[in-house]
Amino acid sequence: MAEETAAKRGFMDRMQAWIEKHLVPVVNKVTSAYWFSIVADAVLYIVPFSMISAIPSIWSVFRRFWTFLPDISALSTYSFGIIGLCVVFTIPYNTMVKESRQDRGLIAGFTAIGTYMLAMNFVKVDNGYQVDFSKFGAGGMFTAIFIGLFVAAVYKRFATKSFFSEDSVIPDFVKNWFDNILSILICLLVAYIISVVMSVDLFTFIQILVSPVTGFAQTLPGVIFMAWIKDFFYFFGISGWVFTPVTRTITQAAMAENVAALTAGLPIPNINAYGFSRYYMIGGEGSTLPLAFYLIFLAKSKRNKLMGKATIVPSLFNINEPLVFSTIVNNPYMFIPMMLQSIILPANAYLWMSMGWAGYHCQMFDMNFAPNAVSAFFLSNGNWGNALLCVVNLIIAAIIWYPFFKADDNAKYRKEQELAAAEAAK
């Protein structure tokens, strides 16, 4: 057993060294890149708007039983439904803040909104103009990011340019008016040429560009890959949050399509919509809730039992960083179960939904700290099959974690006993 453990440790050490040498620098370079960090911040800033949309989702369930309750779905329409608008504003605004040009931040954000709306191809009707409202929300997220980056790049290029000398007597706010004119004109003119003169539907064009990625995300291999890649890096101490700008954008856009289809009475198209991770992040990334219970109730090792007491409460609210970094990261006993559950749980969820045993997500419910079964119930518009799926995946996760927990706990317990015996012999 000792030789086997040493062999495992040696293998994990070699893998850790290879990852730290070859993969970690790449990940760090990408996540710390100027534009990646700008987009990441913008995506995270909109989380409160997504969370607000959970309230109408809960309310709609109550309205099934008490029909006299008012319809408050507008809260979701004008929170989750405008996050594209929020993102396109935030990207150039944050860019100007990063460039220490806060005085141009608001105007840069306003320019992005104007450019974004100009690209929407409003249609003239008898009473004015109309546009698909979904373009303002998650359905337009990819286009919002693209336009936001374009406007940000223009403003960054001219951030240090001014028509006036530093000793000019003209007030600063007046200088700012004129110094922003060129950036505003370039952004709006480019959008006008593309959308009006060339009659290009930029939203459709961007969707076509990203369709290989978004299409792959809706396949069984894509679902598994999105879960596996996060858990693989998490095992080596790199949080899955670094992938959020990509994964959240994909799943929120898919959710927007599902919501639109539900509203129109059409078949809901996307399995991997926002909240699909509820089925493979039970207790946090890696579905570690069963492990937290094992540590506190079944562990013989004093260290493991102490870790269980310290991490059980956060784990109940899907916060598992204390558990992962204290018990799982670089632990050779935990690598196989971490990888197994990242493959089996999302695959099981995908198959359940494919066979109609659980519903597709079509209601925004952004409450990550709620019990997974509760979130799944509301995300699926009140489908009990989704809540049951969370329970089934919890049981599967418990089965996967148990033998590896026992092996790790026994090894730690023996080591503690050996140390205690050595102390007693002194």
N, C-alpha and C positions, 0 to 999 in steps of 0.2 A: 504493500500500500504506500509506504514511504517513497519507494522508487517510482511508483506510478505518479504520485503527487509531484515529485521532483521533475519528472518528465513533462508533466502538464505545465508546471511553472516555467520550465525552460522554454517550452514551445510558446507560451504566452509572452514571456519576456522577449523572445525573438520577434514575435509578431508586433508587440508594442514598440520595439525599437524600430522596426521597418515602417510602421505607421507614423511614428514621430518624425522619422527622417524624410519620408516621401509624401505622405498624405496630409499630415497636420499643417505643414507649411503652405500647401496648396489651399486648404480650407481657410486658414487664417488670412492668406493673401486675398482670397475672394471675398470673405466676409468683412475684411477691413478696407476693401477697395472703396474709393470715394463714392462712386455712384451706387454701388450695392448698399452701402450704409445709408445713403439718402433714401433709397426706396424702402429699405427695411424699417427705418423710422416712420416713414409715411404710412406703411401698412399697419404698424403697431399702433399709431395714433388713432386709427379708426375703430379700434376694438370697442371703446365705450359706445359708439353708435350701434355696433352689432349687438352689444349686450342689452341695449334698450329694447331691441326687437324681441327679446325673450318675454317681455311683459304681455304684449298682445297674443303671443303663442299660448301662454298659460290661460289668459282671459278667454280665448276662443274655446278652450275645453269647457270652461264653466258655462259659456253661452249655449253649449249643446243641451245643458240641463235646465238652465234658466234663460230662456229666449228673450226675456224682457230686458236683459242687460244690454247696454249700448255697445255698438261696434267701435272698437278703438284700434282697428287695423291701420289707421292712418299713422299711428306712432311708428309702426314698422316701415310703412311706405316712405316716411320722411326722416328715417334714421338709417336703416339698412339700405333704403332706396336711393340715398344720395351719397354713398361712400365713394363712388367714382369721382364725384365733384370735390369731395374732401381731399382725396389723394392727389388729384391734379393741382389743387391749390398748394398742398403741403410740400410737394417736391421742390418747386422753385423757391418757395418761401424758406425752407430749411437750407437750400443751397446758398442763398444770400446771407443767412445767419452764419453759416459755416465760413463764408468768405468775409465775415465781419462787415457786411453791408446791410445791416438791419434796416437802414433807411430805405432800401429798395425792396425789402422782403415782401411787404404787403402788395405793392404794385406788381411785383413779379407774380405773386399768387393770383391777383386779379387778372393779369394778362393771360395766365394759364386757363382760367375759367372762360375768358372770352374766346381763346383759341379752341378750347375743348368744345364749346357750344357752336362755334362756327363750323366745326368739323362734323356736326350732327346732321347736317343736311335737312334743315327744317323744310317742311312742305307747306306751300301756300294754299290755304283753303278760304272759303267764303268769309269766315269771321276772323281771319288772321293767319297764324301759322301753327302747325302741330308737329310733334316729334315723339318717337317712342320713348316713354319715360324711363324704361329700363336702361337706357344709355347713361343716365345719371348715376346709376347704382353699380352693384357688383357686376352686372352684365357688361359694363363698359370699363372694367378695371384695367384690362390690358391696354386698352387705348388710352386711358387716363395716365397710366404709367409712361407710355410712349410719349404722349404729348407733354406731360409734366417734365420728363427728361429733356425733351427738345427745348422747351421754354427755359428750363434751368440752364442748359448749355449756352443759350443765347445770352441770358443775363450774366452768366459767369464770364463769358467772353468780353462783355462790356462793363464788367463790375468796376474796373479802375479807370474807365474812360469818362471824360467830362468835357463839356463845351466851355467850361469856365476855369479860370486859374484859381489857385488856392487863396490868393489875396483879393479875390473879387468881392465887391461890397454887396453883391446880390445875396439875399437871404438863402440859407441852405435849402429850405423847403421849396423855394422857387427853382434853385439849381436842380433839385431832384426831379421836378416836373419835366424839365427840358432834357435832362440826361437820360430819362427813361423812354423818351419818345422813339428813339431809334430801335430799341429792343422790342417795344410794343408793336411798331410798324412791321418789323421783320416777321415776328411771330404770326400776327394776324394776316399779313400778306401771303405768307407761305400756306397757311390754312385756307385762305380764300382761293388761291390758285389751285390747290389740290381738290378742295371740296366743291367749289363753285365753277371755276373755269374748266377744270378737267373732269368734273362730275364723278370723282372717286369717292366711294363710301369707305372712309378710313376705318370705320368700326369693322366692317366686313373684311377689309383687307388685312387688318391686324389679326382678326380671328383666323383667317386662312394661314397667316404666318405661324401662329402658335398652335395650330390644329394638330400637328404631329405630337406635340407634348400633351395637350389637353385630351387628345384622343387616346393616347397611351395610358393616361391616368385613369381612364374609364374601363380599362381591361383588367383581367385578373392578374397578369404579370405586373401591370402598372400599379395596381392597388398594393400588391405585396412589396414591390420595390420601394414605394413611398414610405411604408412602415419599416422595412428592413434597413434601409440606408440610415434612417434616423437612429434606430436602436444599435446598429453596428458602431456608429461613431460615439453614441452615448456610452457604450460599454468602455470605450477608451477615454472617457472624460470630456467629450465634446458634445454639448447639449444639442438636442434636436431643434432648439429654437433658431439655430443658424440657418435652417432650411425654411423657416416660416415665411419669408417674403415670397418664395416660390410656391410652396404647398398651399398656403392660405389663399393666395391669389387664384390658384387653380380651383380649389374647392369652393371658394365664395362665388366665383363666376359660374360654376356648375350649379350651385344652390340658386343663384338668380334665375338661371334657365328653368330649374325645377319649379320655382315659385311662379314664374310667368306661365308655365304649362298648366299648373294647377288652377291658376286664376282663369285661364282660357278654356278649361275643361278638356285639355289635351293629355295624352299619356306623358307621364313624368320621365324624362330621358336619362338622367345621370345617377348611377349608383354611388360614385365617389364624390358626393357633394359635401358641403361643410358639415362637420360633426361625425363623419364616418370613423374618425379616430376614436370615438367613444367605445368602439367595439374592440380596440386593441391597445387602449391606454387606460386600463382599469386600475385606478390607484396611481396613475401617472404613466409616463412613457416607459414601455416595457411590461405593462400590466403586472406591477409588483405588489398589488394589494394582498394577494394570498401570501406572498413572502413576508410581508409585514406581520400578518397574523401568525405565521409559523414561528417567526423570531420571538414573538412575545409569549406564545402559548406552548410551543413544542420544543424550543431550543434548550439544550443541556448546557451549552456554552454560556458562561456568564456575560461574555462580550456580546454575543448575539442577542441574548435576552435583554441586555441593556439597550442595544440598538433598537430592538423591537419596541420597548417602552418609549424611546425617544422619537420614533418615526411613525408610530401607528396613527396618531391624530392627523398629522399632515397628509398621510397616505389616504385617509378617509375623504380628504378634500382634493384628491388628485395632485398632491404636491409631494413628489418623491425624490427630490434632489438629495435631502439628507440620507435617505435610505440607499440610493444608488451609489453615492460617492463614499459611503461608509462600508458598504457590504458587497457591491457588485463590480464597480469599476476595477478592471485589471485582475479580478479574481478568477482564476482558471476554472473553478467549479461552476461559475455562473455564466460562462460564455455560451455554452450549448443551449441552456434554457432561454437565454436572452434572444438568441437567434431563432430558436424553434417557435417561440410564441409570436415573434415578429412576422413569421411566415404563415403559421397555422391559423391564428386568430383573424387576420384580415381576409385570408382565403375562405374561412368558414363564413364570415359575415357576407362576403361577396356572393357565395353560393346560396346562402339563405335568401338574400334579396333577389337573386336571379330566379330562384324557384318560387318566389312569391310568399315565402314564409314570414317575411318582414317587409315593411314598406320603404320606399325611397324617401330620402329627406326632402321635405318641401315647405318647412316652416323654420324660420331662423330662431335659434335658441342658443345664444352664446353665453352659457353659464358653465364654464369649465370646472368650477368647484362643486357643482351639484353632482349627486350620485349619477353614474353613467346611465343606469336604467331609466331614471327620470328624464335626463337629457334626451335619450333616444326616443322616449315616448312622445315628447313634445316636438322634436325635430321631424318625426315621421307623421305629424298631424294626428297624434293620438292613436298610434298603432301598437297594441300590446305585444305583437310579435317582435318588435324591436326591443322592448324591455326584456322579453324572454331571451332574446339573442344575447343581450349583455350578461344575463345570468349564466347562460350556457357557456359563453366565452370565459366568464369568471371561473367556472368549474374546470374548463380545459386548461386555463392558465394555472390553476391550483395543482392539477395533475402534473403539468409540465415542470413546475417549480419544485415539487415535493422531493423527489429522489436526489436532486442536486443540492437542495437545502440540507437534507439529512447527511449527505457526504461531507459537505462543507462544515456543518455543525459538529459532526463526529470528529473531524480533523482538528477543529479548534478546541473541542472539549478535551481530546487526548493531549493536546499541547498544553492546555491549562493544567491538566492533572500532572503532567510531567514536570511543569514549572513548580507546581505546589509541592510535589514530592522532593524536588531538588532543594526547595526552600526549607522544607522540614528536615532534610538530611544535614543541613548546615549546623 
